[in-house]
Each structure stands twice: as C-alpha cells, then as structure tokens.
Amino acid sequence: MNIVCSTLNAKYIHTNLAIRYLKAYAEPDFKITLAEYTIKDPAMNIVIDLIRKEPTVVGFSCYIWNIEETMKVIKMLKKINPSLIIVLGGPEVTYDTFLWMEKIPEVDFIVIGEGEETFKQLLTAIHKSKDCTTVSGIAWRNNGEIMINPQRNKLDLKTLPSPFRFEEDLPHLSKRVTYIETSRGCPFSCQFCLSSIEVGVRYFDREKVKNDIRFLMKNGAKTIKFVDRTFNISRSYALEMFQFLIDEHLPGTVFQFEITADIMRPEVIEFLNKKAPPGLFRFEIGVQSTNDYTNELVMRKQNFKKLTRTVTMVKEGGKIAQHLDLIAGLPEEDYTSFQKTFNDVFQLRPEELQLGFLKMLRGTGLRNRAEEYGYIFMDDAPYEILGNRVLSFADIIKIKQVEDVLEKYWNDHRMDHTIEYLVSRVFPTPFDFFQQFGTYWDERGWAKIGHQLDDLFKRLIAFLTYKGVKDLDIIEGLMKYDYFINQKYKPRKSWWSTSYLKTKRTHLYKQFLKTPTILGKEFANLNLQEKSLLKHSLLEEVAFDIKKYINEGIIERSPSCIVAYFDPIQTKTTIFSCQLTDLEPAK
C-alpha cells in the first residue's frame, strides 16, 4: 500500500508531531510518506500534490484550526479517486465521532483518541483482509451503517519509537518549531480544556527524550517546544530536565514550556535564575481568569497570589521570557470582571500577554453545559463564543478591539517605555488605555489594513492628540527614544518633524566631536571620527532629561539633546544624551 499521513498546519514554521508518531510506530511494517501543508495553501494545490503521490490510504490529523479546510480537500480527493481510503484522527474528530462520520460521508475511518497502535492495526486490517471489525478505537462503515469500536487501553509511552529520526525532516529543523512530548495527560480538570478528559499523567522514557533532544540540537533545531500540558507537575522531573538542558544545550537553542505557575516552588525559580543562561527558556502560563467564582465553575484550581510570586521572581531573574494567557468569555465573567482580570495580569508586566476568546471544544464539560450559562457560539470550528448570559456580543467586540492593539503595541515591544508611561501615568488603568485606543483604532478602519512601523507611531500620536492628553511633548520624546532603540540601522525617514535645521545639527556635531565627554564616557570611548558620526547617527531634542527618566523613572522638564548612534558593525543602537544647558549656544 502507498500510505500518506497529512495535515494542514496553522503556519509553515509549525510541524505536526502526531503524524510523525504514526509513521515511527508503523515502521518497518508499513512505509508512510508525510505531507504537511498550511491552512493558507489553496485546497486545489494540496489535492494536486496528494494525488501525484498516488496514495492507497490518506490519513489526516484534524484540529479546530484545520478541520474546515481539511474537509474541502477530502471531498475533492474522493471525487477524483473514489477508491481512495480516507482516515481521520486527532482531537477534533475524537469527540462527536458519529456526527463527523455523518457530516463527511467521504471518510472511511476515524481513529479515536491515541492513535499509534490503532492506526497500525487498521493498516494491517486493510492490507490483509479489509476486515476492520476487530480494530479497537475506530469508527467505520458496515454497508453504509456507522459503527464505533471502543478505544483500546492507553499505550506504555516508554515503548514508543522516536518520531524525530526521519532523514526528510533534517534539512528543515533550523527553520521550523520542533514539538516534543515528555508526558501525556493533565492532572487538572479545567472544563474548557480537552486535556481534562484524560485521567492521569503518563511519562515517556527520560533517557530516550534526552537522546532525542541531543539529536535535534545536533541537526540544527533552534526552537524546541514541549507540549506537555503541565511540564512542572513533578518538581523532581522538571528540575532534572532543566538541569539537562542547561548542561547540554547548544548556542542559539530556545526551549519553550507550558508551566503551571502557582505550583512552582521558589527554590526551582531560584535555581533557574542562578543557573539558566539568558534566553534559553521561555514559559507559557495559562492564567485565564483571576475571578475566583469563575475558576470554581470551570473546576480550575488556581492560587493567584502564588502565581504572582512565581511570575515576579522569574521576571526579576531576567533570564526567562514569559507568555501569559487570558480567556475572555468564561462562565459568569462579565465585561467588568474581565477588565479586572486583565489589569491584575498586566500588573505583572509579562513579556507577552495573549488575549484569547473561549472556544467550546467538542468533548469538554463546558460545551456540554453551554445552555446552563446561556452560551451561543459558532456552529463550525473554531466554535468561538458569540456571547453568554453575562457577556454580550457587543462586549466581545470591545474586547477584540483591546486584543488588536495589545498585540501591536505591547506584545511586539516596539515602544515599551512609551506604553509603560501611558498605562501607569496617563490612563486610569492599562485596560482603559488599550480599550480606548482599540476603539479609536477600529472606528478608523485600521484593523482592516496593514501597517508599517512608522504608521504605528503616527497612529498613537493621532489617538493621544484626539484624547487631548497632557504632556504630549514628554510622550513624543519617549516615542522617539523607543523608535531609535529598536532600530538596527539608521532610518531613512522619520514619523516626526526633525528638531534641528542643518546649521544647528552641524553646530552640535562639532561640539560632540570636540568634547565627546559631554555625552558621557561611553560615547567618548567610541572615539568616532566625523565621517562615521555624521553617517551613522541622528540628533533629536526632547523636552525632559531622558537619561534621568530611563535610569530613575523621574520626569524632569529640562530639554535634552539625544544622539542615537547606529553601530554598523555590531548592528545595534546606543542612545546618548546631554542637557541643552551643557551645550554652547550657536553663534
């Protein structure tokens, strides 16, 4: 048989771990070809590529982000080749399996739940006798009637072969995210999450996992993401793996983990803060809500005080970037409560704050109780909510406005000093800033168009001017600082009117070349010649002592001249400044 395992990833940089486990488990009895696409690829292009492979069996790994596009591909494939055997698997079709078999008559089989052994047994049945009645954990058709066989017992994960040793994957490791498991299952019972359905946590063989990681790094993998639902559920296990990664990582490699922050012990964080190289680890932490009643309704155990302690200790350590998640639309969390949740979490100043919307996943307890809370949601994937009895669709629209500007102005870190000033000194709360700016942004149609970096600065200034914000010159000075500090090369144009005419700039440059210590010892040590300084720097005036604000957080109205030097060798920007009172007036 010619067997193809395929999926449609959300992005090109993603890889699908499931189909690689299927391939590894089926070998050497069956030779499987992997075929990955993205949801952005035209369905016709996918179909053409698959048909050219002349498959006997095509298996698709299905998720909420790809099921709709996958169905289009399946229907076309079956019309072109009615004898083609189509198998589905994955979390999206594991639940409501009977309905999926009815909805997609082109599908011959659905593998339910954990698929490695089931898929291999199914291939064996197809190959030998086409009698599938004894295969556990599948849905199939018997003369048009849909049949479902109960799932098999869980696998012993320690016996699974490695999914990372395929020659065809090696050239792509450096360009894509590599996903790895050290465990399956979750100890918690959050009713909005599929992981709550599986009871208990099972672990892979530790030494096999370590050997896989060594192999991946040796062959160029740069971003390795652990998909364990709670990586740190076992403190001893997590510490062992952290120590291994610290000891054996290769330069440029980043490891990402999903962490439950409120169960992480301070001594573990102290160990990481002391031993981990900067940038080696990245933590993803699901906060979801700080409303205790909401968390109780979804059976989510969370101690926000301990979570805050963990996030704060990690941030103070300065070694590990943190990505915190919120979910809008959980039971009994109205707009006002979500506003508090947002402010509670933003107060921690995570490097990234992801604002998502509740999705009523098939098989979850919350979907089964949707009517109890008055939920309305999309009929098709991703099943995102459209409202409930305490959160209207109008409220959801407003929160989506927050999401849009939060992504552009906080998570992308284009103007950290400016946003920090606005959320802490200008607007009543961080949520107020993002909501008001998001509404202004949306009303002008900016959510529907693309943006250059300069556009983001111009649009923020337009919003602040519209709001009549005081001390706009201070804010504009911070924006200039942020703009410069995030540039690798000298920009060819600016979004503001330049501070100095040519004669004034010439006068200032002469002073800096004559007495470089005006800008400090670090500038003087650069020993810049006139040609290099003129070519690779910019001068601007700001309305306050920028050095004092950056170092001490104090705004002192005393005009400064800032010099942004764009180092062409190290491709980094350094900003120097001096008070105008320290400079000689132009003659």
N, C-alpha and C positions, 0 to 999 in steps of 0.2 A: 504494500500500500504506500501511496505517497501522502504523507500527513503534514499538514501545515498548522502551526499554532500561531494565532494572530491576536492583535489588539490595537485599539486606537488610543494612543496616549494623549494627555491634555496638551503637552508641549513636546517638541523634538528632544529637548535635553533629558526628558524622563525616560526611564527604562521600566519594563514590566518584569517583576520578579516571578510572578505566578507561572507564566508560560515557560520560564527557564527551569523552574522546578519540575514542571510536567515533562519537559524534554529530558532532563537529567534522570528522572525516575524511570522513564520508558526505555531508555537505552540500556543495554545494546539490542534489546528485542525489537525495538522499532526506531527507525531513523526519522527524526522530526525536524522540519525546517521552520525557523522562526521568521515571522514577518510583522514588523511593527510599523505603524503609521501614526498620524495625528488626526485629531478631530477637525483640523483645518484643511486636511487634504480632501480634494473633491472625491466623492464616492466613486465616480467613474474611474478615476485614476487608480484607486485601491482595487476595484474589481478587475481592471485590466491586468494589474500586477499579479493578483492572486490566480487568475485564470491561466496566465502564462506559466505558472508553476505546475499546472496540470495535476491538481490535488485529487485524491480519493476522499479524504476527510479534511475538513477545515474546522478547527476549534477557535472560538473567540472568548477572550477574557472580558467580562462585562462589568461596568461600574456606572454610577449615576452620570458621570461626565461623558460617557461614550455610547450609552445604550441606544439613543435615538439615531445617531449616525451609523452605528453597527447594524441596526435593523434595515436601513436603506441598502447597505452593502449585501446583507443576507438575501434580501428579496431579489436583487439583481442577479446574484450568483445562482440562485435556484432557477431563475428563468432561463439563464444561459445554459446551465447544466443540471437538469432535474435529478440526475442520479448522484449528484454530489451529496455526501453525508455531512451535515452541519451539526456541530456540537457547541453548546454554550456552557459557560461556567463563570464563577465569580460571585461576589456579594449581591450584585443587583438581581440576579436570577435565582439565587439560592432560596429566596423567600417569595411567597405567592407563585410558586413554580407552576402550578396548574394553570393559573391565569396567563403566565408567559407562554406556555405551550399552546394555549388557545389563541393568544394575541399574535403569535408568529408561527403559523402553520408550516412555514418552510423549515423550521427547526426539527431535527430528528431526535436529538437527545439533549438533556440538560444534566450536567454534573452538579450535584447538590453538595455544598459545603467543601470540606477539604478534599482536593481533587487528585492528588498524585496517584494514589493506588487505584482509585475509582476509574480515572481516565485510562490508565494502563490496562486494567481489567476489561474496560469497554472496548479498547482497541483490539485486545485479544479475542473477544467475543465476535467482533465484526470480522476479523481476519479469518477466524477458524470456521465459524458456523452461522454467524449472524443471529444467534440466539442470545438475547441480552437479558432474559428473564431472571438470571441468577446474579446479575451485577448489582451490588448494593450501592445506594446513593445516587440513583439516576431517575430521571423522568423520561419516558419513551412512549412510542405509539404501537398499539397492537390492533391492526386492521382499522386504524383511524381512532381508536379509543385511547385516551391518555392514561398511562399507567405510571405510578410512582413507587419506587422501591425505597425502603427506609435507608437512612445513612448508616455507614459502617462505623465501627469504633474508631476513635482517634488514633492517628499514627504515633509511633515512637519516633519523635523528631531526631533523636540521636542516630537513627539509621538512615536518614535521608542523604542522598549523594549531593555533592556541591553543585549549585546552579551557575557557578562562575568560571568554569574551565573550558568554555567554548571558544575555539580559535576565531570565529567570526566576530566575537564581541571585543576582542582585544584592541583593535585599532580605534575604537570609539570610547574607551574608558576615560580618557582625559577630557573629553568634550561633553560628557553626559553625567547625570547624577546616578550613582550606583546605590541601589537599595539592598539592605541586608537585614536578616532576622536573627536574633539570638533567643527569642521566645515567641510563643503564640498564646493568645488569650489575655484576659484582663481581670484583675481582682475586684474591680468596681462594677457597679450596676447602673450607671447613668442611662436613663430611659430613652435618651435621644440618640444613643450610640449603638451600632451593631456589635461592638466588642462586648457589650453587657450580656449578650445572649449566650456566649460560650462560657461555661463554668470552669474556673481554674486556670492556672498558668503552667505551660509546659516549656521546657528549655531544650535548646539544641546542645550538642556536644561542644564544650567550651574550646577544646583544643582544635577541633575542626573549624570553628568560627575564626579563631586566631590565624590559622593557616590560610583561610580564605582571604582575610584582611591583608596578610603579608603578600599573598599572590596578587591581589588587586592593586596594592600600592606599587609593587614591583613592576606591574604592567601599565602604570600611568594613571590610575584612578586618583582624582583630585577631590571630589566631593562624595563622601560615603554617608548615607543617611540610614540610621537604624529605625526600622518601622515597628519595633516593639511598642505596644500601647502604653506601657509604663516601664521605662528602662530601669528605673531605680527602685522597683518594688522589693528587690533583695539588695540590701545595702552591701553585703559582702561580695555579691556577684558584680554589682556596679563598680565597686572600688577595684576589684580585680581587673575588670575590663578597662577602666580609666587608666590604671597603672600600666597595663599592657600598651595602650595606645600612646601614652606619654613616652614610654621607653622605646617603642619601635616605629613611631610614625616617621614618615619621610617629609622633607620640607615641602610646603605648599598644599599639604593634605588638610582637609577640613572634615570633621565628624559632627553629624547632627543627631540629636536625641530628643525624643518626647519624654519630658520629665514631669512627674507629679511633685510639685514644689513643696507642698505642705508636709510631706513625709520625709523630705531630705534633711538629714541631720547636719547640724552646724559643723561637726568635725569633718564631714565629707566635703563641704564647701571650703573649709579652711585648707584641707588637703589640696583641692583643685586650685585655689588661689595661690598656694605656695608652689605647687609642682607643675601645673599645666602651662605650656608655652602660650603666649597671647595668640588668639585667633584659631587655635587648634580645635576647640569645641564650640558648638552652638546649641543652645537649649530652646526647645519649643514647649511652652507651658500653657495648657488649657485652663483659663480662669473661668470663662463662660459667663458667670454672673456672681456678684457679691451679695445678692439678695438671698438671705438665709431661707426664707419660706419657699422661694423658687427652687433653690437647690434641694430642699427637703422633698418637694413634689416630684422631682425627677430622680430621686434617690441618689443624689450626688453628695458625697461627704467631702467637705472642704473647710479647712481652718484658714481663713483669710489672713489672720494675724501671723500664723506660721509661714504661709505663702509669702507674705510681705517680707518677713525676716529673710527667707531664702533669696528672693529676688534682690533685695537690698544688699545682702552680703555678696552675692555674685557680682552685682554691678560695682560695688566698692572695690572688689578684687581687680576689676579692669581687664580680666583675661577672656571672659566668655560673653559673647553676644546673646541676647535673649529676645525671643519672639513670643509675645503673649497673645492669646486668642480670646475673643469675646463672641457670644452668640446672642443676637437680638431676636426676641420672639419666644423665649422660654415661658412656661406657664406662669401667669399672674405677675409677670414683669411688664408693667406699662411703660409709657414713654418717660415719665418722671423717674421711675425706678431705674430704667436703663441709663438715663443721664447720670445718676449717682454711680452706677456700676462703672461707666466709662471714666468718670472723674476719679473714682477710687483706684482704678488700674493705671490711668495715665499719670497719677501722682507718683507712681513707681518709676516713671520715665524709661520704659523698656526701649531697646533699640528699634523694635518693631512692634506695633500694636495692630493686630489683624481683626477687623470687624466683619463678622460673617452673619448670615441670617439662617435661622433654624430651617433645617430640611427634614421632612417627615419620611424618614427612610423606611422602606419595607422591612417588616420583621421586628421593628423596635416597639417597645412598650408604649412610647408616647404616641406613635401613629395609631396604635390600637385604641388609645384613649382620646383621640383627637376630638371627638364630639363633646366629651366632658368639658373641654376648655374652649369650645367654640371655634376650633381651628378651621380655616379654609386655606387650601394650598393647591399648588399646581397638580393637575392630573398626571402629567408626564414628568420624567426626570428633568431637573434635579429635585422635584417635589418641594420647592421652596414655599414657605408660608406666605399667604396674602393678607393675613390678619387673624386675630382671635378675639375673645370677648373683652380683653383689656387693651389691645393694641390694634388700632385701625390701620387700613391700608395707607391713609394719609400720614400716619405716624411712621410707617415703614418707609415711605417716600422721603421723609425728613431725615431719617437715619441713614438712608442711602446717600443723601447729599453729604452727610458727615463722612461716610466711607470714602467718597471720591477725593475730597481734599485731604483727608488724613493720609491717604496713600501717597499723594504727590508732595505734600508739604511736611510730613513727619517721617514716614517710613523710608522715603528716598534720601533723607538727610541732605537736602540741598541748602537749607538755611536754618540750621539748628539754633544759633544764637538769636536770630530774629524771632523764631517761633517760641522759644523759651521766654523771651521778653514779653511777647504778646499774651501768652497764656498765663503768665504769672504776675504781670504788672498792668496790663491794659484791659483785658476782658475779665468778667467775674469768675469764670471757670474755664478750663480747657475746652469742655464741651460747648460752651457758649461761643467761643471763637470758631471752632470747626463747624458748628451748626450755622451760625450767621454767615460765615464765608461760604460754606457749602450751598446755602440757599441762594446767595448772591451769584455764585458761580453757575448754578443750574438755571436760574432765571435768565441769564445772558446766553444760554445755549453752549457754554464752553464745555460741558460734559460730552458733547457730540463731536468735538473736533480734536485734532492733535495739537501738541504744544511743544515749542522749542523751549530751551532753558530760560532764555530772556523773557519769553511770554509769561512764565510763572512769576517772575519778579514784577513785571508790569501789571499783572492782574491783581497781585496782592496790594500793590500801591493804589490801584484804582479802587479796590474794596475799602481800604483804610481811609482814603480820601472821601469816598462816599459816606462812610460812617462818621466822618468828622473827628477822627481820632486825634487826641492831643499829642504833642511832641513828635510829630511826623518826621521831623528832621533827625531825631535820635534814631527812630526806626529805620529810616533810609540809610543812615550811617552803618547800622548793624547789617542791613541787607548788602551793602557794598562789601563789607568785611566778609560775609558769608559767600558772596559771589566770587571774590578773589580767592579765598582759601580753598575753594573746591575746584579751582582751575589747575590743570597741569601745564597749560601753555598760555601765553599772553593772548587774551581775547582781542579779536579784530574790531569789535564794536561793543558798545555798552547800552544798557537799557535806560540810562540816566543822562542828563546833560553834564558834560565834563566840568569839573570845578575850576580849572585853570586855563587861561589862554596860553598860547605858545610862549610868549615872553616871560610870563610868570613861571611856567614849568622850567624854562631854561635857567632862570634865576635860582630856583630851588635845587635843581640838579647840580649846579655849580657849588652851592653850599654843601651839599651832601658829599660831593667828591673832595672838596677842600677840607671839610671837617666831618668825616664819616661817623665819629663818635656821637654826633647829635642824635643819630638813630640807634645808638647802643653799640656795645662791644661786638655782638654777633654780626651786625652789619659791617662794622669796621674790619672784622676778621675775614670777611669775604674778599676784601682787597680788590673791589671791582674797578675795572677801567671804564672810562667814559663811554666807549662804544658799547660795551656789554650792558652797562646800566641803562642806557637810553633804549637799547634794543629789547631788553627783557624785563622792563619794569613799567609800572603805571603809578601816577600820583593822584591822590584824591584828598579832598578836605572833608572832615566830618565835624559835627557840632559839639563833640564831647571828647573827653580823654579816653580814647578807645583802649589804651593799654591798662588803665585803671579798672575799666569795666571788665575786661577779659580776665584780669588777674584777681580782682576783688569783688566784682559784681556791683560796683558803685558807679552811678551815673553822675559825673561832674561836668557841668557845662563849661567847657574850656576847649575851644576849637583845636583840632589836631590835624596834622598832615600825615597821611598814611602812604607808605611806599610798599607796593606789592611787587616782590621780585620773583619772577617765574624762572626757576633754575632750569636751563636747557639740558643739563647733563643728568641731574637726578630726577627730572620731570616732577618737581614739587614746587609749591608756592610757599614763600615765607613773607609775613607781613611785619613791617617795622613802622614805628610811628614816633612823632615828636610833637610837642606843643608849639603852636604858632608863635608863642611868646619867646621861644628859644631861637627863632629864626630872624635873620636880618631882613628888614623891610626892603622891598625892591626900590631902587632909585628911580 
